[in-house]
Amino acid sequence: EQGYEIGRDGTVFVDVSGDKVKVGGKAYIALQGEVNL
């Protein structure tokens, strides 16, 4: 299960392999394709 946080400005931070990746409203998770949050 992938964890995620949403910043005050709506930016989504997705925890991928211990690294938080900043994405603009969408989370791109390795090996799982695109996940819309």
C-alpha positions in Angstrom: 0.0 0.0 0.0 1.4 3.4 -1.0 1.1 6.3 1.5 0.5 9.8 0.4 0.1 13.3 1.8 -1.6 16.4 0.4 0.0 19.7 1.0 -1.9 22.9 1.9 -1.6 24.0 -1.8 -3.0 20.8 -3.0 0.3 19.3 -4.0 0.4 15.5 -3.6 3.4 13.8 -2.0 3.6 10.1 -2.6 5.8 7.8 -0.7 7.6 5.7 -3.3 10.4 3.4 -2.0 11.1 5.7 0.9 11.2 8.8 -1.3 8.5 11.4 -1.4 7.9 12.5 -5.0 6.2 15.8 -5.7 3.6 15.6 -8.4 1.0 18.1 -9.7 -2.2 16.6 -8.5 -1.4 13.0 -9.8 0.7 10.3 -8.3 2.9 8.2 -10.6 3.7 5.0 -8.8 6.4 2.7 -10.3 5.1 -0.6 -11.6 1.5 0.4 -10.9 0.8 3.0 -13.6 -1.0 6.2 -13.0 -3.1 6.8 -9.9 -5.4 9.7 -9.7 -5.8 11.2 -6.2 
